[in-house]
């Protein structure tokens, strides 16, 4: 990552280190209050574990010629929003677009919506030396907590640039009755239990948004082997001994450990007993432990606007004189991996961010001239369009033909055609990985090429890198980049509800530190957001089958996407059914799996609607 170097006309006001939470009255509401809270809580540098490697190198108000153009008072009573901008993006880059005015305009738009808005410059540790992203996020959280303690009307934060993601491992105690295999033996018709430490949230901004939880105490930086077992029992009594079991350990590092499945193994004459033990919900505050279904809740909303995971330029040897991909022949057995022939492009990163803020501004101030309508693409699941039409009165009798694609027959041709029809609120329900979604194999390659234009990507055919034909039906980086470069999509901005598994998971989150060029590379949801006119995307960072409770109705009521996300934690926390059998339900903390990218402050009601 580049270090920050500021020009002479851009000065940064540093703050003294102060993390002491003070007693504050139950009200606040002016930009002066927010400034005072930020200055009192301001971090110039912080090293949580005092190892000489600061998690935050600087956090500063942004001053230009004695003024603070990145701060704007509220035109309403909605509270305070902090915009944390990676300092690298405020550094002039030769030949690249400046983002200063875009971010200033974004701050003014937030204040026009009723928020006290402040953008701050933040420089994190470089994120290449070792994997400690969770600790770095805790440093950011300490700052947000300190501001929240002083200004309780802090509504949320928006992170612009490259930040680490929180990685949650949860150990559950899960009782089941289906067929399985234990220690090489097939088990059928018996009750069995697994207690296993599983990655359940690979991008979990609940850690930043929960202002009173105990996330510091459950963070683990160094690799730690966690014990597990699987055992089948003769009846439903899981406390009796059994000879059908297997045990082992699974190691993780740089993670937050949610221990809901602790156990003690005891040797018995007739096998092994596995006794459930240990406290539940150690990450929760005392108040959250009192909920019918104890879990952490989000006191503030958080989202990220980051183009660094998808801003790449192809190797010059693979493009023609106009910079477009071309087919290239190689010696036998020497065909390279095309995915490794793209390099990071900081100029494209800034261009994508500039375009994001431009359409965000247009949405807030000009509305949606064409396509104020709901749409749904589902390969195996039902549609969200009926609920959206029922919830939003102007949509009750709206003709959504062509906008509601449902069924196993759906294929990539249908998805591209669907995206080319103007519609701003899009639900996507498809099998997904960190790299993209399965939209269905195309049934007509020529028709698909007519829809997309020439591919921006390659595939191996013999000794040739040919232009990709997307025959796998997978919506991923190369496809989204193709739609972007060929300008085939309508200008209508898109707000995405993406229920695909792992849709927001950064690839290789568990291998590399967040500043490594391989971390999060070609992330599917980020590519969809940046290359397909996206403004916000609510997605899941785990393999699961849920979606946020009542999201259609909440959006119809005019709630922001951040509020929809926050309400999911409230809904789950107050649902005693999710806490059956004293907290062993695998679903009981499923809201942890979800986070937002893009602008969480938006609603589905732009001007004129």
SULMOZI-V468842 format. One record per helix or strand of 3 or more residues. SS is the DSSP state (2 for helix, 1 for strand). FROM is the first residue (numbers start at 1). TO is the last residue. If there is no record, write none. Layout:
ss-><SS;SS>
from-><FROM;FROM>
to-><TO;TO>
This chain:
ss-><1;2;1;1;2;2;1;2;1;1;1;1;1;2;2;1;1;1;1;1;2;1;1;2;2;1;2;1;2;2;1;2;1;1;2;1;1;1;2;1;2;1;2;2;2;2;1>
from-><10;31;56;79;87;100;115;133;154;168;180;185;191;206;215;224;245;255;263;271;288;301;312;316;338;342;346;374;385;393;404;412;425;436;445;458;464;474;477;494;524;534;551;561;576;590;594>
to-><14;41;64;86;90;112;124;150;160;176;182;187;201;209;218;233;252;260;268;276;290;305;314;318;341;344;366;378;391;395;406;420;429;438;452;461;467;476;485;498;531;540;556;573;583;593;598>
